[in-house]
């Protein structure tokens, strides 16, 4: 399943950090890599290896363990929420 449009926002601030469609090369990235590419602050100390689990989005999804192409399956609304932003 392909992601057409996503929203990345902070739950604390309700600020929208990104809203739009993915470029073809962005679909191959993990969610964590995409967030970092867009220069959105996100905690991560293990370099995306899934060990520290600091890069959690939407309360329980470890962003380094899933590709952007999986966003629709994980989050039907296409909304990625970073709780502490």
N, CA, C and O atoms as a CHARMM CRD file, in Angstrom:
* protein
*
  340
    1    1 UNK  N      0.84900  -1.17600   0.00000 PROA 1      0.00000
    2    1 UNK  CA     0.00000   0.00000   0.00000 PROA 1      0.00000
    3    1 UNK  C      0.89000   1.23200   0.00000 PROA 1      0.00000
    4    1 UNK  O      1.89700   1.26700   0.70600 PROA 1      0.00000
    5    2 UNK  N      0.54300   2.21000  -0.75800 PROA 2      0.00000
    6    2 UNK  CA     1.34300   3.40800  -0.90300 PROA 2      0.00000
    7    2 UNK  C      0.72200   4.58100  -0.15200 PROA 2      0.00000
    8    2 UNK  O     -0.50000   4.72600  -0.10100 PROA 2      0.00000
    9    3 UNK  N      1.57200   5.40700   0.42200 PROA 3      0.00000
   10    3 UNK  CA     1.12200   6.58700   1.14200 PROA 3      0.00000
   11    3 UNK  C      1.02900   7.74700   0.16600 PROA 3      0.00000
   12    3 UNK  O      1.98800   8.02700  -0.55300 PROA 3      0.00000
   13    4 UNK  N     -0.09800   8.41700   0.13000 PROA 4      0.00000
   14    4 UNK  CA    -0.24600   9.56600  -0.76400 PROA 4      0.00000
   15    4 UNK  C     -0.00500  10.87500  -0.04000 PROA 4      0.00000
   16    4 UNK  O      0.76000  11.71000  -0.52400 PROA 4      0.00000
   17    5 UNK  N     -0.63300  11.07700   1.10200 PROA 5      0.00000
   18    5 UNK  CA    -0.43400  12.29500   1.86100 PROA 5      0.00000
   19    5 UNK  C     -0.36700  11.96400   3.34200 PROA 5      0.00000
   20    5 UNK  O     -1.13100  11.14100   3.84700 PROA 5      0.00000
   21    6 UNK  N      0.55500  12.61400   4.02300 PROA 6      0.00000
   22    6 UNK  CA     0.68600  12.40600   5.45500 PROA 6      0.00000
   23    6 UNK  C      0.77000  13.74900   6.16700 PROA 6      0.00000
   24    6 UNK  O      1.04100  14.78800   5.56500 PROA 6      0.00000
   25    7 UNK  N      0.52900  13.68500   7.45700 PROA 7      0.00000
   26    7 UNK  CA     0.65900  14.85300   8.32900 PROA 7      0.00000
   27    7 UNK  C      1.52900  14.41900   9.50100 PROA 7      0.00000
   28    7 UNK  O      1.31700  13.35300  10.08000 PROA 7      0.00000
   29    8 UNK  N      2.50300  15.24500   9.84500 PROA 8      0.00000
   30    8 UNK  CA     3.30200  15.01800  11.03800 PROA 8      0.00000
   31    8 UNK  C      3.05900  16.20100  11.95100 PROA 8      0.00000
   32    8 UNK  O      3.29400  17.35100  11.57800 PROA 8      0.00000
   33    9 UNK  N      2.58100  15.90500  13.16700 PROA 9      0.00000
   34    9 UNK  CA     2.32500  17.01300  14.08300 PROA 9      0.00000
   35    9 UNK  C      2.72300  16.65600  15.50300 PROA 9      0.00000
   36    9 UNK  O      2.87600  15.48900  15.86400 PROA 9      0.00000
   37   10 UNK  N      2.88400  17.70500  16.29300 PROA 10     0.00000
   38   10 UNK  CA     3.18200  17.54500  17.70400 PROA 10     0.00000
   39   10 UNK  C      1.88600  17.52900  18.49700 PROA 10     0.00000
   40   10 UNK  O      0.99800  18.35100  18.27000 PROA 10     0.00000
   41   11 UNK  N      1.78400  16.59500  19.42000 PROA 11     0.00000
   42   11 UNK  CA     0.56800  16.53100  20.22800 PROA 11     0.00000
   43   11 UNK  C      0.53800  17.66700  21.25100 PROA 11     0.00000
   44   11 UNK  O     -0.50900  18.27900  21.46000 PROA 11     0.00000
   45   12 UNK  N      1.65700  17.95000  21.88000 PROA 12     0.00000
   46   12 UNK  CA     1.69500  18.99700  22.90400 PROA 12     0.00000
   47   12 UNK  C      1.41800  20.37900  22.31500 PROA 12     0.00000
   48   12 UNK  O      0.67500  21.16800  22.90100 PROA 12     0.00000
   49   13 UNK  N      2.00900  20.67100  21.16700 PROA 13     0.00000
   50   13 UNK  CA     1.87200  22.00100  20.56500 PROA 13     0.00000
   51   13 UNK  C      0.73500  22.10700  19.55900 PROA 13     0.00000
   52   13 UNK  O      0.28100  23.20800  19.24600 PROA 13     0.00000
   53   14 UNK  N      0.27000  20.95900  19.05000 PROA 14     0.00000
   54   14 UNK  CA    -0.71100  20.90100  17.95800 PROA 14     0.00000
   55   14 UNK  C     -0.17400  21.54000  16.67700 PROA 14     0.00000
   56   14 UNK  O     -0.94000  21.83700  15.76000 PROA 14     0.00000
   57   15 UNK  N      1.13000  21.75000  16.61600 PROA 15     0.00000
   58   15 UNK  CA     1.77500  22.32600  15.43400 PROA 15     0.00000
   59   15 UNK  C      1.92100  21.25800  14.36200 PROA 15     0.00000
   60   15 UNK  O      2.27100  20.11500  14.65800 PROA 15     0.00000
   61   16 UNK  N      1.65600  21.62900  13.12800 PROA 16     0.00000
   62   16 UNK  CA     1.87900  20.73700  11.98900 PROA 16     0.00000
   63   16 UNK  C      3.29800  20.99800  11.48100 PROA 16     0.00000
   64   16 UNK  O      3.63200  22.11300  11.07900 PROA 16     0.00000
   65   17 UNK  N      4.12000  19.95500  11.50800 PROA 17     0.00000
   66   17 UNK  CA     5.51000  20.06300  11.07200 PROA 17     0.00000
   67   17 UNK  C      5.67600  19.70000   9.60300 PROA 17     0.00000
   68   17 UNK  O      6.60100  20.17400   8.94300 PROA 17     0.00000
   69   18 UNK  N      4.78900  18.86900   9.09600 PROA 18     0.00000
   70   18 UNK  CA     4.83200  18.47700   7.68200 PROA 18     0.00000
   71   18 UNK  C      3.43600  18.05200   7.26100 PROA 18     0.00000
   72   18 UNK  O      2.71600  17.38900   8.00800 PROA 18     0.00000
   73   19 UNK  N      3.07300  18.44400   6.05600 PROA 19     0.00000
   74   19 UNK  CA     1.82800  17.96800   5.46200 PROA 19     0.00000
   75   19 UNK  C      2.05300  17.92200   3.96000 PROA 19     0.00000
   76   19 UNK  O      2.41400  18.92900   3.35000 PROA 19     0.00000
   77   20 UNK  N      1.84200  16.75600   3.36500 PROA 20     0.00000
   78   20 UNK  CA     2.03100  16.66200   1.93000 PROA 20     0.00000
   79   20 UNK  C      2.18500  15.23300   1.45000 PROA 20     0.00000
   80   20 UNK  O      1.99200  14.26500   2.18500 PROA 20     0.00000
   81   21 UNK  N      2.53800  15.15300   0.19300 PROA 21     0.00000
   82   21 UNK  CA     2.73100  13.86100  -0.45200 PROA 21     0.00000
   83   21 UNK  C      4.19500  13.46800  -0.40400 PROA 21     0.00000
   84   21 UNK  O      5.07400  14.31800  -0.26800 PROA 21     0.00000
   85   22 UNK  N      4.44500  12.18600  -0.51500 PROA 22     0.00000
   86   22 UNK  CA     5.80400  11.67000  -0.51200 PROA 22     0.00000
   87   22 UNK  C      6.37800  11.65000  -1.91500 PROA 22     0.00000
   88   22 UNK  O      5.67400  11.37200  -2.88600 PROA 22     0.00000
   89   23 UNK  N      7.65700  11.94500  -2.00800 PROA 23     0.00000
   90   23 UNK  CA     8.37500  11.76400  -3.25600 PROA 23     0.00000
   91   23 UNK  C      8.71100  10.28100  -3.38500 PROA 23     0.00000
   92   23 UNK  O      8.79800   9.58600  -2.37200 PROA 23     0.00000
   93   24 UNK  N      8.90300   9.78000  -4.60400 PROA 24     0.00000
   94   24 UNK  CA     9.18100   8.33800  -4.76200 PROA 24     0.00000
   95   24 UNK  C     10.33500   7.83400  -3.89700 PROA 24     0.00000
   96   24 UNK  O     10.23400   6.75100  -3.32200 PROA 24     0.00000
   97   25 UNK  N     11.42200   8.58800  -3.79100 PROA 25     0.00000
   98   25 UNK  CA    12.56800   8.14500  -2.99600 PROA 25     0.00000
   99   25 UNK  C     12.28200   8.17000  -1.49200 PROA 25     0.00000
  100   25 UNK  O     12.93200   7.44900  -0.73500 PROA 25     0.00000
  101   26 UNK  N     11.33500   8.97400  -1.05200 PROA 26     0.00000
  102   26 UNK  CA    10.98100   9.04000   0.37000 PROA 26     0.00000
  103   26 UNK  C     10.18500   7.81600   0.82600 PROA 26     0.00000
  104   26 UNK  O     10.17700   7.49100   2.01400 PROA 26     0.00000
  105   27 UNK  N      9.53000   7.14800  -0.09000 PROA 27     0.00000
  106   27 UNK  CA     8.73000   5.96500   0.24800 PROA 27     0.00000
  107   27 UNK  C      9.60000   4.80100   0.72200 PROA 27     0.00000
  108   27 UNK  O      9.10700   3.89500   1.39300 PROA 27     0.00000
  109   28 UNK  N     10.88200   4.82000   0.38100 PROA 28     0.00000
  110   28 UNK  CA    11.80700   3.75000   0.74900 PROA 28     0.00000
  111   28 UNK  C     12.40700   3.94800   2.13700 PROA 28     0.00000
  112   28 UNK  O     13.08100   3.05500   2.65000 PROA 28     0.00000
  113   29 UNK  N     12.17100   5.10600   2.75200 PROA 29     0.00000
  114   29 UNK  CA    12.75500   5.43700   4.04700 PROA 29     0.00000
  115   29 UNK  C     11.94500   4.86300   5.20000 PROA 29     0.00000
  116   29 UNK  O     10.75200   4.59500   5.06300 PROA 29     0.00000
  117   30 UNK  N     12.61200   4.67600   6.34300 PROA 30     0.00000
  118   30 UNK  CA    11.85300   4.37400   7.55000 PROA 30     0.00000
  119   30 UNK  C     11.15300   5.66900   7.97100 PROA 30     0.00000
  120   30 UNK  O     11.50500   6.75500   7.51300 PROA 30     0.00000
  121   31 UNK  N     10.18200   5.53900   8.82900 PROA 31     0.00000
  122   31 UNK  CA     9.48200   6.73200   9.31600 PROA 31     0.00000
  123   31 UNK  C     10.48000   7.64400  10.02700 PROA 31     0.00000
  124   31 UNK  O     10.43400   8.86200   9.85500 PROA 31     0.00000
  125   32 UNK  N     11.38000   7.06700  10.82300 PROA 32     0.00000
  126   32 UNK  CA    12.39200   7.86000  11.51700 PROA 32     0.00000
  127   32 UNK  C     13.28200   8.60800  10.52700 PROA 32     0.00000
  128   32 UNK  O     13.53700   9.79900  10.70900 PROA 32     0.00000
  129   33 UNK  N     13.75200   7.93500   9.49400 PROA 33     0.00000
  130   33 UNK  CA    14.59900   8.58300   8.48700 PROA 33     0.00000
  131   33 UNK  C     13.86500   9.73600   7.81400 PROA 33     0.00000
  132   33 UNK  O     14.45100  10.79000   7.56400 PROA 33     0.00000
  133   34 UNK  N     12.57900   9.53500   7.52000 PROA 34     0.00000
  134   34 UNK  CA    11.78000  10.58600   6.88500 PROA 34     0.00000
  135   34 UNK  C     11.64800  11.79200   7.80900 PROA 34     0.00000
  136   34 UNK  O     11.81400  12.93100   7.37500 PROA 34     0.00000
  137   35 UNK  N     11.35000  11.54100   9.08300 PROA 35     0.00000
  138   35 UNK  CA    11.20600  12.63400  10.05200 PROA 35     0.00000
  139   35 UNK  C     12.50900  13.41900  10.16000 PROA 35     0.00000
  140   35 UNK  O     12.49300  14.64900  10.19800 PROA 35     0.00000
  141   36 UNK  N     13.62300  12.71900  10.21000 PROA 36     0.00000
  142   36 UNK  CA    14.92500  13.38500  10.28000 PROA 36     0.00000
  143   36 UNK  C     15.22400  14.15500   8.99000 PROA 36     0.00000
  144   36 UNK  O     15.77600  15.25500   9.03900 PROA 36     0.00000
  145   37 UNK  N     14.86500  13.58400   7.84700 PROA 37     0.00000
  146   37 UNK  CA    15.06800  14.24900   6.56500 PROA 37     0.00000
  147   37 UNK  C     14.34200  15.58900   6.52600 PROA 37     0.00000
  148   37 UNK  O     14.84800  16.56200   5.96700 PROA 37     0.00000
  149   38 UNK  N     13.17300  15.63300   7.11300 PROA 38     0.00000
  150   38 UNK  CA    12.36500  16.86300   7.14000 PROA 38     0.00000
  151   38 UNK  C     12.78900  17.79500   8.27300 PROA 38     0.00000
  152   38 UNK  O     12.15700  18.82500   8.50900 PROA 38     0.00000
  153   39 UNK  N     13.87400  17.42200   8.97800 PROA 39     0.00000
  154   39 UNK  CA    14.44800  18.21900  10.06400 PROA 39     0.00000
  155   39 UNK  C     13.45300  18.48800  11.18700 PROA 39     0.00000
  156   39 UNK  O     13.42200  19.57100  11.77100 PROA 39     0.00000
  157   40 UNK  N     12.64500  17.47900  11.47200 PROA 40     0.00000
  158   40 UNK  CA    11.69000  17.53400  12.57400 PROA 40     0.00000
  159   40 UNK  C     12.37400  16.87700  13.76800 PROA 40     0.00000
  160   40 UNK  O     12.89200  15.76800  13.64000 PROA 40     0.00000
  161   41 UNK  N     12.38800  17.53600  14.92900 PROA 41     0.00000
  162   41 UNK  CA    13.07500  16.94200  16.07400 PROA 41     0.00000
  163   41 UNK  C     12.39700  15.66600  16.56100 PROA 41     0.00000
  164   41 UNK  O     11.18400  15.62900  16.77100 PROA 41     0.00000
  165   42 UNK  N     13.19900  14.62600  16.73500 PROA 42     0.00000
  166   42 UNK  CA    12.70200  13.35800  17.27500 PROA 42     0.00000
  167   42 UNK  C     13.83100  12.68900  18.04400 PROA 42     0.00000
  168   42 UNK  O     14.97900  12.68300  17.59900 PROA 42     0.00000
  169   43 UNK  N     13.50300  12.13500  19.18500 PROA 43     0.00000
  170   43 UNK  CA    14.51000  11.46900  20.01700 PROA 43     0.00000
  171   43 UNK  C     14.91400  10.13600  19.39100 PROA 43     0.00000
  172   43 UNK  O     14.07700   9.38700  18.88600 PROA 43     0.00000
  173   44 UNK  N     16.20700   9.86000  19.43600 PROA 44     0.00000
  174   44 UNK  CA    16.73300   8.57700  18.98600 PROA 44     0.00000
  175   44 UNK  C     18.20100   8.53100  19.36000 PROA 44     0.00000
  176   44 UNK  O     18.97600   9.39500  18.94900 PROA 44     0.00000
  177   45 UNK  N     18.58700   7.53800  20.13100 PROA 45     0.00000
  178   45 UNK  CA    19.99600   7.44300  20.51800 PROA 45     0.00000
  179   45 UNK  C     20.68700   6.20100  19.96800 PROA 45     0.00000
  180   45 UNK  O     21.90200   6.06100  20.11300 PROA 45     0.00000
  181   46 UNK  N     19.94300   5.30100  19.34400 PROA 46     0.00000
  182   46 UNK  CA    20.55900   4.05600  18.85600 PROA 46     0.00000
  183   46 UNK  C     20.82500   4.08700  17.35200 PROA 46     0.00000
  184   46 UNK  O     21.26400   3.08600  16.78700 PROA 46     0.00000
  185   47 UNK  N     20.56700   5.21600  16.69900 PROA 47     0.00000
  186   47 UNK  CA    20.84100   5.30700  15.26200 PROA 47     0.00000
  187   47 UNK  C     19.86900   4.52000  14.40700 PROA 47     0.00000
  188   47 UNK  O     20.22100   4.09800  13.30500 PROA 47     0.00000
  189   48 UNK  N     18.66400   4.31400  14.88600 PROA 48     0.00000
  190   48 UNK  CA    17.66100   3.62500  14.08800 PROA 48     0.00000
  191   48 UNK  C     17.73400   2.11100  14.13100 PROA 48     0.00000
  192   48 UNK  O     17.21300   1.44800  13.23400 PROA 48     0.00000
  193   49 UNK  N     18.36200   1.55200  15.14200 PROA 49     0.00000
  194   49 UNK  CA    18.48200   0.09900  15.26200 PROA 49     0.00000
  195   49 UNK  C     17.34300  -0.54300  16.04400 PROA 49     0.00000
  196   49 UNK  O     17.30200  -1.76600  16.17400 PROA 49     0.00000
  197   50 UNK  N     16.42100   0.25700  16.56500 PROA 50     0.00000
  198   50 UNK  CA    15.27700  -0.28600  17.30200 PROA 50     0.00000
  199   50 UNK  C     15.57200  -0.70300  18.71800 PROA 50     0.00000
  200   50 UNK  O     14.78100  -1.41800  19.33300 PROA 50     0.00000
  201   51 UNK  N     16.70600  -0.26400  19.24900 PROA 51     0.00000
  202   51 UNK  CA    17.11700  -0.67500  20.58100 PROA 51     0.00000
  203   51 UNK  C     16.60100   0.28400  21.66200 PROA 51     0.00000
  204   51 UNK  O     16.05900  -0.16100  22.67400 PROA 51     0.00000
  205   52 UNK  N     16.76600   1.58800  21.45500 PROA 52     0.00000
  206   52 UNK  CA    16.42400   2.55200  22.51300 PROA 52     0.00000
  207   52 UNK  C     14.92100   2.82100  22.61100 PROA 52     0.00000
  208   52 UNK  O     14.42100   3.16800  23.68100 PROA 52     0.00000
  209   53 UNK  N     14.21300   2.66500  21.51500 PROA 53     0.00000
  210   53 UNK  CA    12.76100   2.88600  21.45000 PROA 53     0.00000
  211   53 UNK  C     12.34900   4.29100  21.87600 PROA 53     0.00000
  212   53 UNK  O     11.25400   4.48900  22.40300 PROA 53     0.00000
  213   54 UNK  N     13.23200   5.26600  21.64700 PROA 54     0.00000
  214   54 UNK  CA    12.92300   6.66100  21.94700 PROA 54     0.00000
  215   54 UNK  C     12.16200   7.33700  20.80700 PROA 54     0.00000
  216   54 UNK  O     11.55700   8.39000  21.00800 PROA 54     0.00000
  217   55 UNK  N     12.18800   6.74900  19.63000 PROA 55     0.00000
  218   55 UNK  CA    11.58500   7.37000  18.44800 PROA 55     0.00000
  219   55 UNK  C     10.11900   6.96500  18.26200 PROA 55     0.00000
  220   55 UNK  O      9.62500   6.86200  17.13900 PROA 55     0.00000
  221   56 UNK  N      9.45100   6.74400  19.36700 PROA 56     0.00000
  222   56 UNK  CA     8.05100   6.30400  19.33300 PROA 56     0.00000
  223   56 UNK  C      7.14700   7.41900  18.80400 PROA 56     0.00000
  224   56 UNK  O      7.27800   8.58100  19.18800 PROA 56     0.00000
  225   57 UNK  N      6.23400   7.04200  17.92100 PROA 57     0.00000
  226   57 UNK  CA     5.20700   7.95200  17.40700 PROA 57     0.00000
  227   57 UNK  C      3.84400   7.37100  17.75600 PROA 57     0.00000
  228   57 UNK  O      3.71800   6.16500  17.96600 PROA 57     0.00000
  229   58 UNK  N      2.85300   8.19600  17.81900 PROA 58     0.00000
  230   58 UNK  CA     1.47300   7.77500  18.07800 PROA 58     0.00000
  231   58 UNK  C      1.35400   6.88100  19.31400 PROA 58     0.00000
  232   58 UNK  O      0.47300   6.02600  19.39000 PROA 58     0.00000
  233   59 UNK  N      2.24500   7.08900  20.27100 PROA 59     0.00000
  234   59 UNK  CA     2.14800   6.39100  21.54600 PROA 59     0.00000
  235   59 UNK  C      2.76600   5.02200  21.63600 PROA 59     0.00000
  236   59 UNK  O      3.18100   4.61400  22.72100 PROA 59     0.00000
  237   60 UNK  N      2.84700   4.27500  20.50700 PROA 60     0.00000
  238   60 UNK  CA     3.35100   2.89800  20.61800 PROA 60     0.00000
  239   60 UNK  C      4.05300   2.35600  19.37900 PROA 60     0.00000
  240   60 UNK  O      4.38100   1.17000  19.33600 PROA 60     0.00000
  241   61 UNK  N      4.29000   3.18200  18.38000 PROA 61     0.00000
  242   61 UNK  CA     4.92800   2.70800  17.14800 PROA 61     0.00000
  243   61 UNK  C      6.37600   3.18800  17.12400 PROA 61     0.00000
  244   61 UNK  O      6.64000   4.38900  17.15900 PROA 61     0.00000
  245   62 UNK  N      7.31000   2.24300  17.06300 PROA 62     0.00000
  246   62 UNK  CA     8.73400   2.57900  16.99100 PROA 62     0.00000
  247   62 UNK  C      9.03300   2.94400  15.54000 PROA 62     0.00000
  248   62 UNK  O      9.03000   2.08500  14.65800 PROA 62     0.00000
  249   63 UNK  N      9.28800   4.21500  15.30800 PROA 63     0.00000
  250   63 UNK  CA     9.36700   4.73700  13.93500 PROA 63     0.00000
  251   63 UNK  C     10.51700   4.18200  13.11000 PROA 63     0.00000
  252   63 UNK  O     10.43500   4.16500  11.88200 PROA 63     0.00000
  253   64 UNK  N     11.58800   3.72800  13.75300 PROA 64     0.00000
  254   64 UNK  CA    12.71700   3.19200  12.98600 PROA 64     0.00000
  255   64 UNK  C     12.46800   1.77200  12.49300 PROA 64     0.00000
  256   64 UNK  O     13.25500   1.23900  11.71100 PROA 64     0.00000
  257   65 UNK  N     11.39100   1.16300  12.93900 PROA 65     0.00000
  258   65 UNK  CA    11.10200  -0.22300  12.57300 PROA 65     0.00000
  259   65 UNK  C     10.08300  -0.35500  11.43800 PROA 65     0.00000
  260   65 UNK  O      9.72500  -1.46800  11.05000 PROA 65     0.00000
  261   66 UNK  N      9.61700   0.77700  10.90700 PROA 66     0.00000
  262   66 UNK  CA     8.58400   0.73800   9.86400 PROA 66     0.00000
  263   66 UNK  C      8.91900   1.69600   8.73100 PROA 66     0.00000
  264   66 UNK  O      9.46700   2.77600   8.94900 PROA 66     0.00000
  265   67 UNK  N      8.58100   1.27900   7.52400 PROA 67     0.00000
  266   67 UNK  CA     8.81000   2.10300   6.34500 PROA 67     0.00000
  267   67 UNK  C      7.66100   3.08200   6.12400 PROA 67     0.00000
  268   67 UNK  O      6.54500   2.87500   6.60000 PROA 67     0.00000
  269   68 UNK  N      7.95600   4.13400   5.40300 PROA 68     0.00000
  270   68 UNK  CA     6.91700   5.11400   5.07900 PROA 68     0.00000
  271   68 UNK  C      5.76700   4.47400   4.29800 PROA 68     0.00000
  272   68 UNK  O      4.62900   4.93400   4.39100 PROA 68     0.00000
  273   69 UNK  N      6.04900   3.42800   3.53600 PROA 69     0.00000
  274   69 UNK  CA     4.98600   2.74300   2.79100 PROA 69     0.00000
  275   69 UNK  C      4.00500   2.02700   3.71100 PROA 69     0.00000
  276   69 UNK  O      2.93600   1.61400   3.26100 PROA 69     0.00000
  277   70 UNK  N      4.34200   1.87200   4.98500 PROA 70     0.00000
  278   70 UNK  CA     3.47300   1.19700   5.93700 PROA 70     0.00000
  279   70 UNK  C      2.58500   2.16600   6.72400 PROA 70     0.00000
  280   70 UNK  O      1.76100   1.72900   7.52800 PROA 70     0.00000
  281   71 UNK  N      2.74200   3.45700   6.50600 PROA 71     0.00000
  282   71 UNK  CA     1.99400   4.44000   7.29100 PROA 71     0.00000
  283   71 UNK  C      0.48300   4.22500   7.17700 PROA 71     0.00000
  284   71 UNK  O     -0.21900   4.29500   8.18500 PROA 71     0.00000
  285   72 UNK  N     -0.02600   3.96800   5.98100 PROA 72     0.00000
  286   72 UNK  CA    -1.47900   3.77100   5.82600 PROA 72     0.00000
  287   72 UNK  C     -1.98800   2.55900   6.60100 PROA 72     0.00000
  288   72 UNK  O     -3.10000   2.58700   7.12900 PROA 72     0.00000
  289   73 UNK  N     -1.19400   1.50800   6.67300 PROA 73     0.00000
  290   73 UNK  CA    -1.59000   0.31100   7.43000 PROA 73     0.00000
  291   73 UNK  C     -1.56900   0.57900   8.92800 PROA 73     0.00000
  292   73 UNK  O     -2.47900   0.17900   9.65400 PROA 73     0.00000
  293   74 UNK  N     -0.52300   1.26000   9.38300 PROA 74     0.00000
  294   74 UNK  CA    -0.36300   1.53900  10.81000 PROA 74     0.00000
  295   74 UNK  C     -1.28800   2.65000  11.29400 PROA 74     0.00000
  296   74 UNK  O     -1.83500   2.59200  12.39600 PROA 74     0.00000
  297   75 UNK  N     -1.44800   3.65100  10.45600 PROA 75     0.00000
  298   75 UNK  CA    -2.19600   4.86400  10.81300 PROA 75     0.00000
  299   75 UNK  C     -3.13600   5.21600   9.66300 PROA 75     0.00000
  300   75 UNK  O     -2.76600   6.00300   8.79200 PROA 75     0.00000
  301   76 UNK  N     -4.33000   4.65800   9.64100 PROA 76     0.00000
  302   76 UNK  CA    -5.24600   4.86300   8.51500 PROA 76     0.00000
  303   76 UNK  C     -5.49700   6.33500   8.16100 PROA 76     0.00000
  304   76 UNK  O     -5.78000   6.65500   7.00700 PROA 76     0.00000
  305   77 UNK  N     -5.39400   7.23200   9.15500 PROA 77     0.00000
  306   77 UNK  CA    -5.61500   8.65600   8.88100 PROA 77     0.00000
  307   77 UNK  C     -4.38600   9.31000   8.25700 PROA 77     0.00000
  308   77 UNK  O     -4.46100  10.44800   7.79400 PROA 77     0.00000
  309   78 UNK  N     -3.25600   8.60400   8.24100 PROA 78     0.00000
  310   78 UNK  CA    -2.02600   9.16200   7.69400 PROA 78     0.00000
  311   78 UNK  C     -1.41400  10.23300   8.58300 PROA 78     0.00000
  312   78 UNK  O     -0.63300  11.06100   8.11500 PROA 78     0.00000
  313   79 UNK  N     -1.76800  10.21900   9.86600 PROA 79     0.00000
  314   79 UNK  CA    -1.30500  11.25200  10.78800 PROA 79     0.00000
  315   79 UNK  C     -0.27300  10.67600  11.75500 PROA 79     0.00000
  316   79 UNK  O     -0.57300   9.78300  12.54800 PROA 79     0.00000
  317   80 UNK  N      0.94100  11.20200  11.67500 PROA 80     0.00000
  318   80 UNK  CA     2.02700  10.81700  12.56000 PROA 80     0.00000
  319   80 UNK  C      2.09200  11.83900  13.68000 PROA 80     0.00000
  320   80 UNK  O      2.22800  13.03600  13.42600 PROA 80     0.00000
  321   81 UNK  N      1.99600  11.37300  14.92000 PROA 81     0.00000
  322   81 UNK  CA     1.99400  12.28900  16.06400 PROA 81     0.00000
  323   81 UNK  C      3.19400  12.01600  16.95100 PROA 81     0.00000
  324   81 UNK  O      3.42100  10.88900  17.39000 PROA 81     0.00000
  325   82 UNK  N      3.96500  13.07900  17.20900 PROA 82     0.00000
  326   82 UNK  CA     5.07800  13.00700  18.13400 PROA 82     0.00000
  327   82 UNK  C      4.60700  13.67500  19.40700 PROA 82     0.00000
  328   82 UNK  O      4.41700  14.89100  19.44600 PROA 82     0.00000
  329   83 UNK  N      4.41800  12.88400  20.44600 PROA 83     0.00000
  330   83 UNK  CA     3.74300  13.34800  21.65800 PROA 83     0.00000
  331   83 UNK  C      4.41200  14.53100  22.35000 PROA 83     0.00000
  332   83 UNK  O      3.71900  15.43200  22.82300 PROA 83     0.00000
  333   84 UNK  N      5.74800  14.55100  22.42100 PROA 84     0.00000
  334   84 UNK  CA     6.42500  15.58100  23.21400 PROA 84     0.00000
  335   84 UNK  C      6.68000  16.87800  22.45500 PROA 84     0.00000
  336   84 UNK  O      7.22800  17.81900  23.02900 PROA 84     0.00000
  337   85 UNK  N      6.30200  16.95500  21.19400 PROA 85     0.00000
  338   85 UNK  CA     6.47900  18.20300  20.43200 PROA 85     0.00000
  339   85 UNK  C      5.27700  19.10000  20.56500 PROA 85     0.00000
  340   85 UNK  O      5.25300  20.18900  19.99200 PROA 85     0.00000
